[in-house]
């Protein structure tokens, strides 16, 4: 290893450790040593320290033993005339640096300066981790670039950011150089920052690099089932599964070197634009560790090569960039050239299949005025019909493909899409319009992407785009008829009426033993896959993560156990899980990965269950916040008394039907009650529980914060769960 780098990294580590020590003392002086210390809404305490050492920092004095560990890890400064193999000590210095940086950032939350200010976002909470982590699971985000410092100018910063976005990478930004920062440069250029655009400004200091490392560390705990304290597995997990790298832009200080040494522990290499020594031999990282002097127009490509990332870029013939990284881009009214639908003008989108001789592949027709006929900020009606044909195409696939219109449109820079069917709402930005974007390009996107992702079932795609109001209204009526027929078909599908379920093992990349069994009445835990999606996905990619699972003979109809399903589970969980009940959270419940929308947890003294969605960050009556519960239940484990599931499953007739079903619900946070109000009332009516009256018998945080308070509330409200048989 380069002696110069090791010397600088170790020097930097000592400086940051000293800063951390001073920060702790200052915080203790101001707040007292029992002052609670935490990053907002996380169940992982101070995450890198927790993940690597298992130490739960709850109050300021808990940092003292961490400081001891930092001192133990810190190697002595490198001597001028002594040459040693420096890699080990430099890596230790790197880890000590990350611990010390976490202390500094955590203390800032207590005594300031607040990490969340101006453009800076500070720590990502567990809701963001799960929401974004799933993109690392399903491959829509291949990795992240941690950008430290600033580009030489704003244009270069924008170019580097765009290149990362076009490759669907997240960009995590920290530190500054030459009086500015990469994030500030993007802000100056009017680029939208935030989690939605994958351009995340963590903080203006190098210490904010720990938010990126902490994200990766928590991903291993959340999705990989890695236990706190198992630092070796955590680091290996990151090297194998989280494709991240550091881009160091500007003069590399001792503190930067120290932080980069911390990143190398995770297998994350550093690529620099300045002339620093390189570390080329492979070892901890997959390939080189430090590559320097890379020109700005090649730096993203070089980083991808050095990290060993495989990136698929879709070629779509439109005049704006196209990548999943643009899907969170918003187009405000003042940035918009034109909008369609959204209750402002009539609109719809409808995908239908036709006989093969009635579809001309690649044909895109615009029927009515195009967007160059409207004034800036104007509106037009819009009807999009996508006609597809293919030997393997089935009518049941139509809604699955139609839902892709939303996703594909949002991948185009400057095109924004919301809703579906006859409630769609689309905007085109002024920038996209100036770049030459016209209505035919919506057709070109849909043609290219439907072929790209669904070529195994589609042979031909043609698109018609209508802006003539009378025509849009006429076709919308036809489309509405079809939407109603589709809904009736899906509503009629039950578990008992089919012989085959579908598996999903997509989350095994993060939770190796997890298998979702998707049935017509039990969607995947993430809520993104129902039975029809599973079937379509299998047809599209027969070797993919969605496989048909024959039910076979029933082992126990009530529990929802079948012989062949159990056999499948044993095989796909690598023998870790022997049996799975589709309808019970007590007896052999389904495993939970980490992407579930909700968790149901037994509240033993109430004879019922509470349900908490991932968006609810407060304490729950079972004594755990969602994030702690998720850590207990997730990672591919089977945990009797707890299950992860989708929102949709709550109103399914099969919802924990073996354990008493829907009427076992005794506590829901208000937000979930409100979000699902109508369907909850409808389900309660269906069961003869009195609709709205039943909802009033379910406790929420405004009336019960503990299990005892829930029990008291239920007794007063005469909740039916009280009279039911015990759950176990
Ligand atoms: S269906 Fe299950 S395995 Fe598939 S992505 Fe969703 S949660 Fe993960």
Boltz pocket constraint, residues with backbone or C-beta under 6 A from the ligand:
constraints:
  - pocket:
      binder: B
      contacts: [[A, 504], [A, 505], [A, 506], [A, 507], [A, 508], [A, 514], [A, 515], [A, 516], [A, 524], [A, 525], [A, 526], [A, 527], [A, 528], [A, 529], [A, 593], [A, 595], [A, 596]]
      max_distance: 6.0
